[in-house]
């Protein structure tokens, strides 16, 4: 579902501390610390809470890898005619 490596990487992208993840997921700080240290294998409900916290903040974790991608941009419209070379907005 979510590996400790994915958890650390997702926290890094969001610039969250372990305490931030705990607050956003409803998972205890001690559980987050022990999971990321490899000392605990959380139950399915706990892992779902961690995953929901990341997904709610735009992070999508792949099933078979630790790759991350940003979620859908909301409230932003980009006119394709305004996109210049190198995919930069003019």
C-alpha atoms as one frame of an Amber mdcrd trajectory, in Angstrom:
protein
   0.000   0.000   0.000   2.662   2.545   1.074   6.279   1.840   1.930   8.374
   3.700   4.466  10.494   5.034   1.585   7.393   6.414  -0.137   6.252   7.935
   3.132   9.564   9.737   3.659   9.695  10.896   0.040   6.129  12.227   0.103
   6.826  14.091   3.346   9.910  15.588   1.720   7.951  16.832  -1.298   5.403
  18.466   1.003   8.164  19.738   3.306   6.362  18.129   6.252   7.859  17.016
   9.515   6.759  13.747  11.053   4.556  15.818  13.359   2.914  17.462  10.327
   2.146  14.035   8.869   0.748  12.882  12.185  -1.529  15.910  12.403  -2.736
  15.620   8.793  -3.300  11.853   8.891  -4.656  11.308  12.384  -1.908   8.732
  12.959   0.054   9.076  16.184   3.477  10.697  15.981   5.063   7.648  17.606
   3.564   5.367  14.941   4.872   7.616  12.152   8.335   7.680  13.744   8.480
   3.915  14.250   7.141   3.192  10.742   9.727   5.430   9.069  12.482   3.919
  11.214  11.449   0.428  10.104  10.516  -0.581  13.649   6.787  -1.006  13.021
   4.542  -2.344  10.299   1.319  -0.363  10.694  -2.050  -1.988  10.100  -4.044
  -1.373   6.934  -6.197   1.370   8.487  -3.125   3.310   9.608  -1.512   3.020
   6.166  -4.748   4.215   4.558  -4.690   7.256   6.857  -1.151   8.128   5.782
  -2.022   7.653   2.127  -5.169   9.783   2.445  -3.157  12.619   4.009  -0.770
  12.640   1.048  -3.494  12.306  -1.572  -5.448  15.121   0.063  -2.420  17.339
  -0.480  -1.824  16.488  -4.129   0.606  13.567  -3.848  -0.151  10.354  -5.735
   1.950   7.320  -4.890   2.442   4.541  -7.436   1.684   0.968  -6.387   4.970
  -0.549  -7.492   7.411   2.279  -6.940   8.376   5.189  -4.780   7.722   7.640
  -7.583   5.663  10.709  -6.897   3.613  12.919  -9.144   1.583  16.011  -8.518
  -2.146  15.693  -8.612  -4.556  17.685 -10.692  -4.150  21.444 -10.653  -7.407
  22.965  -9.529  -8.671  26.391 -10.458  -5.945  27.038 -13.018  -6.559  27.454
 -16.722  -3.610  27.479 -19.092  -4.069  28.736 -22.626  -2.035  26.375 -24.858
  -1.208  29.321 -27.142   0.724  30.906 -24.271   3.079  27.963 -23.839   6.467
  28.739 -25.360   9.464  26.569 -26.147  10.664  24.305 -23.392   7.130  24.173
 -21.953   7.539  27.499 -20.203   4.735  29.994 -19.958   5.461  33.259 -21.731
